[in-house]
Amino acid sequence: MAKKVILLLVAAILAVAIYISLYFNTTIKTKQNLKLPSANSAKIVKYLQDKNYTVGFLDRVFLNLLTKPKEGWIYINKKELARYKFLKQIGSYANHYTPITIIPGETTYNIIKHLNNKLNLNSNKLLQSYKTLATYKEGNFIANTYNIPIYFKEKDTIKFLVDTSTKSYKKISAKYFKNFNKQEWKKIIIVASIIEKEAANKEEMPLIASVIYNRLKKKMRLQMDGTLNYGKYSHKKVTPQRIKNDKSSYNTYKFKGLPKEPICNVSTSSIRAAIKPADTKYLYFMKNSKGTHNFTSEYKSHIQNIKKRKKELKAPLKNK
């Protein structure tokens, strides 16, 4: 009798073991990005259930016994995984990241401040790493959202941003040119950075580009406020005093040609506009009441647009 009970018990244990083995080897379709609400396994399982994952008690036990989940964003680098591999990745410190968004037109001066605040990294070490690893003085980060692993230090973070951006630059360059020339690309980024600061929207970018190239061709000064929004002046209003006192090459009111360095970090849209500007004769543009710009090839028309805008700004606000 005892022998029969033992055999039944062994059979039951084997059956459970086989079931568990089969269960944890079932395939789970995954989303690449997940934001774990807590380090608590019960809350994680609930979160996954809300995301339509078929998980339950056994998965919770696995997370408790075999992993150490952490609150925050994780990146799963597969679209399908065996259940046990999926759960292990959820509990892996190495898969956690912080999303960092680089806004088009932002300067590295402010991006480093953002990295310091969001990732709790040292600003001086970030800046030193940037000076060591960056190809250009400015414009080395293409505007995008980056998943920065939480274990990255200052040098790792800057290298990741520069390397990822350089790959994107080379990909765009390969589409339009035969090779990737760092010096020629720098000129494109300089133009793209001016476009980024001046254009009201993506649709205007090729038009702004045409103005830049048309003025350069005629050896006219660019005379664009946006070129003075470099570095720490990114969000500063350009005043007559700034125009008078700024002696850097960014001051396109004083100096002919392009600035020596890009003004800011750019988007793929402004890069494309810098490479393929609109075919126009425009030499001037003026912001209108809609927040976009009126373009013209004649100085007389430009002066009329300026007067019109001044009149609009002086007009009293209408009662709503």
C-alpha positions as CSV (number, residue, x, y, z in Angstrom):
1,M,0.0,0.0,0.0
2,A,2.8,2.4,1.0
3,K,4.6,1.6,-2.2
4,K,1.5,2.4,-4.3
5,V,1.1,5.7,-2.5
6,I,4.8,6.6,-3.1
7,L,4.4,5.7,-6.8
8,L,1.3,7.9,-7.1
9,L,3.1,10.7,-5.3
10,V,6.1,10.5,-7.7
11,A,3.8,10.4,-10.7
12,A,1.9,13.4,-9.4
13,I,5.2,15.3,-8.8
14,L,6.4,14.4,-12.3
15,A,3.1,15.5,-13.8
16,V,3.4,18.8,-12.0
17,A,7.0,19.2,-13.1
18,I,6.2,18.4,-16.7
19,Y,3.2,20.9,-16.6
20,I,5.4,23.6,-15.1
21,S,8.2,22.9,-17.6
22,L,5.7,23.1,-20.5
23,Y,4.1,26.2,-19.1
24,F,7.3,28.2,-18.8
25,N,8.4,27.1,-22.3
26,T,5.2,28.4,-23.9
27,T,5.7,31.4,-26.2
28,I,4.7,34.9,-25.2
29,K,4.3,37.6,-27.8
30,T,6.0,40.7,-26.3
31,K,5.9,44.4,-26.7
32,Q,9.4,45.8,-26.9
33,N,8.8,48.6,-24.3
34,L,7.1,48.1,-21.0
35,K,6.9,50.4,-18.0
36,L,6.8,48.3,-14.8
37,P,4.7,50.1,-12.2
38,S,6.5,48.7,-9.2
39,A,9.0,46.1,-8.0
40,N,6.1,44.2,-6.5
41,S,5.5,41.0,-8.5
42,A,1.7,41.1,-7.9
43,K,1.5,44.6,-9.3
44,I,3.6,43.6,-12.3
45,V,1.4,40.6,-13.1
46,K,-1.7,42.9,-12.9
47,Y,0.0,45.4,-15.2
48,L,0.9,42.7,-17.7
49,Q,-2.7,41.3,-17.6
50,D,-4.0,44.8,-18.3
51,K,-1.6,44.8,-21.4
52,N,-3.3,41.5,-22.5
53,Y,-0.4,39.2,-21.4
54,T,-1.6,35.8,-20.3
55,V,0.2,35.7,-17.0
56,G,-0.9,34.5,-13.5
57,F,0.0,32.9,-10.2
58,L,3.0,30.8,-11.5
59,D,4.5,33.9,-13.2
60,R,4.2,35.8,-10.0
61,V,6.0,32.9,-8.1
62,F,8.8,32.9,-10.8
63,L,9.3,36.7,-10.4
64,N,9.4,36.4,-6.6
65,L,11.9,33.5,-6.5
66,L,14.1,33.8,-9.5
67,T,14.3,37.5,-10.4
68,K,14.5,40.9,-8.8
69,P,12.1,43.2,-10.7
70,K,12.7,47.0,-10.6
71,E,10.2,49.8,-11.3
72,G,10.6,51.7,-14.5
73,W,11.0,51.3,-18.2
74,I,12.4,48.0,-19.7
75,Y,13.4,47.1,-23.2
76,I,12.6,43.6,-24.5
77,N,14.7,43.0,-27.6
78,K,12.5,40.2,-29.0
79,K,9.0,40.1,-30.3
80,E,8.5,36.5,-29.1
81,L,10.1,34.8,-26.1
82,A,9.7,31.6,-24.1
83,R,7.8,32.5,-21.0
84,Y,10.7,31.9,-18.6
85,K,13.0,34.1,-20.8
86,F,10.4,36.8,-20.9
87,L,10.1,36.8,-17.1
88,K,13.9,36.7,-16.6
89,Q,14.2,39.8,-18.9
90,I,11.5,41.6,-16.8
91,G,13.6,41.0,-13.7
92,S,16.9,41.9,-15.4
93,Y,18.6,45.1,-14.2
94,A,20.4,45.3,-17.6
95,N,17.1,45.8,-19.5
96,H,16.0,48.9,-17.7
97,Y,16.3,52.2,-19.3
98,T,15.3,55.9,-19.1
99,P,13.7,57.5,-22.2
100,I,15.5,60.7,-23.1
101,T,14.0,63.0,-25.8
102,I,16.2,65.4,-27.7
103,I,14.0,68.2,-29.0
104,P,14.8,69.6,-32.5
105,G,16.5,72.9,-32.2
106,E,17.8,72.3,-28.7
107,T,21.5,73.1,-27.9
108,T,23.9,70.6,-26.3
109,Y,24.3,73.1,-23.4
110,N,20.6,72.4,-22.4
111,I,20.7,68.8,-23.3
112,I,23.5,68.1,-20.9
113,K,21.5,69.9,-18.2
114,H,18.6,67.6,-19.1
115,L,20.7,64.5,-18.9
116,N,22.0,65.7,-15.5
117,N,18.5,66.1,-14.1
118,K,16.8,63.1,-15.7
119,L,19.6,60.5,-15.3
120,N,21.3,62.0,-12.2
121,L,24.6,62.2,-13.9
122,N,27.4,64.7,-13.4
123,S,27.3,67.7,-15.7
124,N,31.0,68.3,-15.7
125,K,31.7,64.6,-16.6
126,L,29.1,64.7,-19.3
127,L,30.6,67.8,-20.8
128,Q,34.1,66.4,-20.7
129,S,33.0,63.2,-22.3
130,Y,31.2,65.3,-25.0
131,K,34.3,67.3,-25.8
132,T,36.3,64.0,-26.1
133,L,33.7,62.0,-28.2
134,A,31.8,64.6,-30.3
135,T,32.7,65.1,-33.9
136,Y,31.6,68.7,-34.0
137,K,31.2,71.4,-31.4
138,E,27.4,71.3,-31.8
139,G,24.8,69.2,-33.7
140,N,26.1,65.8,-32.8
141,F,22.8,64.5,-31.5
142,I,20.0,63.9,-34.0
143,A,16.6,64.8,-32.5
144,N,14.9,61.6,-31.3
145,T,13.9,59.7,-28.2
146,Y,16.7,57.5,-26.9
147,N,16.4,54.6,-24.5
148,I,19.4,55.1,-22.1
149,P,20.2,52.0,-20.0
150,I,20.1,53.0,-16.3
151,Y,23.5,51.5,-15.6
152,F,25.2,53.8,-18.1
153,K,27.6,56.4,-16.7
154,E,28.5,59.8,-18.3
155,K,30.9,58.5,-21.0
156,D,28.6,55.6,-21.9
157,T,25.6,57.9,-22.3
158,I,27.4,60.5,-24.5
159,K,29.0,57.7,-26.6
160,F,25.6,56.0,-27.1
161,L,24.0,59.3,-28.2
162,V,26.9,60.2,-30.6
163,D,27.2,56.8,-32.1
164,T,23.5,56.3,-32.6
165,S,23.2,59.8,-34.2
166,T,26.3,59.2,-36.4
167,K,24.7,56.0,-37.8
168,S,21.6,58.0,-38.6
169,Y,23.6,60.7,-40.3
170,K,25.5,58.1,-42.4
171,K,22.2,56.5,-43.4
172,I,20.8,59.8,-44.6
173,S,24.0,60.7,-46.3
174,A,24.1,57.3,-48.2
175,K,20.6,58.1,-49.5
176,Y,21.7,61.4,-51.1
177,F,25.5,61.1,-51.6
178,K,28.0,58.4,-52.4
179,N,29.9,58.7,-49.1
180,F,30.0,60.3,-45.7
181,N,32.3,63.3,-45.6
182,K,32.6,64.7,-42.1
183,Q,33.5,68.3,-43.2
184,E,30.8,68.4,-45.9
185,W,28.3,67.0,-43.5
186,K,29.2,69.7,-41.0
187,K,28.1,72.3,-43.5
188,I,24.8,70.5,-44.0
189,I,24.2,70.4,-40.2
190,I,25.1,74.1,-39.9
191,V,22.4,74.9,-42.5
192,A,20.0,72.5,-41.0
193,S,20.5,74.0,-37.5
194,I,19.7,77.5,-38.9
195,I,16.5,76.1,-40.5
196,E,15.6,74.4,-37.2
197,K,15.8,77.8,-35.4
198,E,13.9,79.8,-38.1
199,A,11.2,77.6,-39.5
200,A,7.7,77.7,-38.0
201,N,6.9,74.1,-39.1
202,K,8.3,71.3,-41.3
203,E,6.5,72.6,-44.4
204,E,8.5,75.8,-44.2
205,M,11.9,74.2,-43.9
206,P,12.7,73.8,-47.6
207,L,11.6,77.5,-48.1
208,I,13.9,78.7,-45.3
209,A,16.7,76.6,-46.8
210,S,16.2,78.3,-50.2
211,V,16.5,81.7,-48.5
212,I,19.7,80.7,-46.9
213,Y,21.3,79.4,-50.1
214,N,20.0,82.3,-52.2
215,R,21.5,84.9,-49.8
216,L,24.8,83.0,-49.7
217,K,24.9,82.9,-53.5
218,K,24.4,86.6,-53.6
219,K,27.0,87.1,-50.9
220,M,24.4,88.7,-48.7
221,R,24.6,88.5,-44.9
222,L,22.1,85.9,-43.6
223,Q,20.9,88.4,-40.9
224,M,18.9,85.7,-39.0
225,D,18.1,86.0,-35.3
226,G,18.1,82.2,-34.9
227,T,21.9,82.0,-35.4
228,L,22.3,83.9,-32.1
229,N,20.3,81.3,-30.2
230,Y,23.4,79.1,-29.7
231,G,24.6,77.4,-26.5
232,K,23.2,79.0,-23.3
233,Y,21.3,81.6,-25.4
234,S,19.1,78.9,-26.9
235,H,15.9,80.3,-25.5
236,K,17.0,84.0,-25.1
237,K,15.2,86.7,-27.0
238,V,17.6,88.3,-29.6
239,T,17.8,92.0,-28.8
240,P,19.5,94.8,-30.7
241,Q,22.0,94.9,-27.8
242,R,22.9,91.2,-28.5
243,I,23.3,91.9,-32.2
244,K,25.5,94.8,-31.5
245,N,27.7,93.1,-28.9
246,D,28.0,89.5,-30.0
247,K,31.3,89.1,-31.8
248,S,31.1,85.4,-32.5
249,S,30.7,83.9,-36.0
250,Y,27.1,83.1,-35.0
251,N,26.2,86.7,-35.5
252,T,25.1,86.6,-39.1
253,Y,24.1,90.3,-38.9
254,K,27.8,91.2,-38.6
255,F,29.5,88.4,-40.5
256,K,28.9,87.0,-44.0
257,G,28.6,83.4,-44.8
258,L,27.6,80.5,-42.5
259,P,28.6,80.4,-38.8
260,K,31.7,78.2,-38.2
261,E,29.7,75.7,-36.1
262,P,26.1,74.4,-36.1
263,I,23.7,76.3,-33.8
264,C,21.8,73.4,-32.3
265,N,20.9,69.7,-32.7
266,V,18.7,69.0,-35.7
267,S,15.9,66.7,-37.0
268,T,15.8,64.6,-40.1
269,S,13.3,67.1,-41.6
270,S,15.7,70.0,-41.4
271,I,18.6,67.9,-42.7
272,R,16.5,66.9,-45.8
273,A,15.6,70.6,-46.3
274,A,19.3,71.5,-46.1
275,I,20.1,68.9,-48.7
276,K,17.1,69.5,-51.0
277,P,15.9,73.2,-50.6
278,A,12.9,74.5,-52.4
279,D,13.5,76.0,-55.8
280,T,12.7,79.7,-55.2
281,K,14.1,83.2,-55.6
282,Y,13.2,84.1,-52.0
283,L,15.6,86.3,-50.2
284,Y,13.5,87.5,-47.2
285,F,10.9,86.2,-44.8
286,M,8.8,87.8,-42.1
287,K,6.7,86.2,-39.4
288,N,2.9,86.9,-39.8
289,S,0.0,86.9,-37.4
290,K,-0.6,83.2,-37.9
291,G,2.9,82.3,-36.6
292,T,4.2,81.2,-40.0
293,H,6.2,83.4,-42.4
294,N,5.6,85.5,-45.5
295,F,8.3,84.9,-48.1
296,T,9.4,87.4,-50.8
297,S,12.2,87.9,-53.3
298,E,11.8,91.7,-53.3
299,Y,13.1,94.0,-50.5
300,K,10.2,96.4,-51.1
301,S,7.7,93.6,-50.4
302,H,9.6,92.6,-47.4
303,I,9.5,96.1,-45.9
304,Q,5.7,96.1,-46.5
305,N,5.5,92.7,-44.6
306,I,7.4,94.3,-41.7
307,K,5.2,97.3,-41.6
308,K,2.1,95.1,-41.7
309,R,3.4,93.0,-38.8
310,K,4.2,96.0,-36.7
311,K,0.7,97.3,-37.3
312,E,-0.8,94.0,-36.2
313,L,1.3,93.9,-33.0
314,K,0.2,97.4,-32.1
315,A,-3.5,96.7,-32.8
316,P,-5.6,96.3,-29.6
317,L,-6.8,92.8,-28.8
318,K,-10.3,92.1,-29.8
319,N,-12.8,91.1,-27.1
320,K,-13.7,87.4,-27.3
